[in-house]
């Protein structure tokens, strides 16, 4: 699996998960517009033709997975990170945790996996970000 989070206009984060062995792209966003699905498949087909040795040549499909819906206008980034973690763990995408809890857990994971030298600066940044609720 290859994960590809991406930013779209209108302040929205979305996630693609590519499964080359089964030629499937899982599309996770907050609204699943059919036009987006077609655009993703069209763009992938163009790339697929440019790199025939690297990408299995066959018909690919875009599928949707049931997932927790964004309830506000600022948590899409938090949800995309959580969805990526769940996909990597092979779990479903229904989240029972609150966004504020996810923010704290994600901040803790970042801190747990950082070099000690960068920890203080990053802790301050995360504190400001978390307390002001300006980061997604």
C-alpha positions in Angstrom: 0.0 0.0 0.0 1.1 3.5 -0.8 -0.6 6.4 1.1 -1.0 9.7 -0.6 -2.6 12.5 1.5 -3.3 15.6 -0.6 -4.6 19.1 -0.2 -7.4 20.3 -2.4 -8.7 23.8 -2.9 -11.2 25.0 -0.3 -9.1 24.1 2.7 -9.7 20.3 2.5 -7.3 17.3 3.1 -8.1 14.0 1.5 -6.4 10.6 1.3 -5.7 8.1 -1.4 -4.4 4.6 -0.6 -2.9 2.7 -3.6 -3.0 -1.1 -3.6 -0.9 -2.1 -6.7 -1.4 -5.8 -6.2 -5.1 -5.6 -6.7 -5.1 -2.4 -8.8 -7.3 -0.5 -6.5 -7.2 3.1 -5.2 -9.1 3.7 -2.0 -10.4 7.3 -1.8 -11.1 8.8 1.6 -12.4 12.3 1.9 -15.2 14.1 3.7 -17.7 14.3 0.8 -16.9 11.7 -2.0 -17.9 13.7 -5.0 -18.3 11.5 -8.1 -16.5 14.1 -10.1 -13.4 13.7 -7.8 -13.5 9.9 -8.3 -13.5 10.3 -12.1 -10.7 12.9 -11.9 -8.5 10.6 -9.7 -9.0 7.7 -12.0 -8.3 9.8 -15.1 -5.1 11.3 -13.6 -3.9 7.8 -12.5 -4.5 6.4 -15.9 -2.3 9.1 -17.5 0.5 8.4 -15.0 0.0 4.7 -15.4 0.7 5.0 -19.2 3.8 7.0 -18.7 5.5 4.4 -16.4 4.5 1.0 -17.8 7.4 -0.8 -16.2 6.8 0.6 -12.7 3.0 0.3 -12.6 1.0 -2.8 -13.3 -0.7 -2.3 -16.6 -4.4 -3.1 -16.1 -7.6 -1.5 -15.4 -7.6 0.2 -12.0 -10.6 1.2 -10.0 -11.3 3.7 -7.3 -13.3 2.5 -4.3 -14.8 4.2 -1.3 -14.6 2.9 2.3 -17.2 3.7 4.9 -15.6 6.2 7.3 -16.4 8.7 10.1 -17.5 12.0 8.7 -16.0 15.3 9.5 -18.3 17.3 11.8 -16.7 20.7 11.5 -14.7 22.8 9.1 -11.3 22.3 10.5 -10.6 18.7 11.4 -10.0 17.1 8.0 -6.3 16.9 8.5 -6.6 15.2 11.9 -9.0 12.7 10.3 -6.7 12.0 7.3 -3.8 11.2 9.7 -6.1 8.9 11.7 -7.5 7.2 8.6 -3.9 6.6 7.3 -3.0 5.0 10.6 -6.1 2.8 10.5 -5.4 1.8 6.9 -1.8 0.8 7.8 -3.2 -1.2 10.7 -5.7 -3.0 8.5 -8.7 -1.6 10.5 -12.0 -0.1 9.4 -12.2 3.7 9.2 -15.0 4.3 11.8 -13.5 6.4 14.6 -15.2 6.6 18.0 -12.6 9.0 19.4 -13.2 12.8 19.6 -11.2 15.2 17.4 -9.6 16.8 20.4 -8.4 13.4 21.8 -7.0 12.5 18.3 -5.1 15.8 18.2 -3.5 15.1 21.5 -2.7 11.5 20.6 -1.2 12.6 17.3 0.9 15.2 19.0 2.1 12.6 21.5 3.1 10.2 18.7 5.1 13.0 17.0 6.9 13.8 20.2 7.6 10.1 20.9 9.2 9.7 17.6 11.4 12.8 17.4 15.0 13.5 18.1 15.6 14.8 21.6 17.3 17.9 20.3 14.2 19.0 18.3 11.7 18.1 21.0 11.5 21.4 22.9 10.9 23.5 19.8 8.4 21.1 18.5 6.7 20.8 21.9 6.2 24.6 21.9 4.9 24.5 18.3 2.5 21.7 19.1 1.3 23.4 22.3 0.5 26.7 20.4 -1.1 24.8 17.6 -3.1 22.5 19.9 -4.3 25.3 22.2 -5.3 27.7 19.5 -7.0 24.9 17.5 -5.5 26.3 14.3 -4.0 23.2 13.0 -5.9 20.4 11.3 
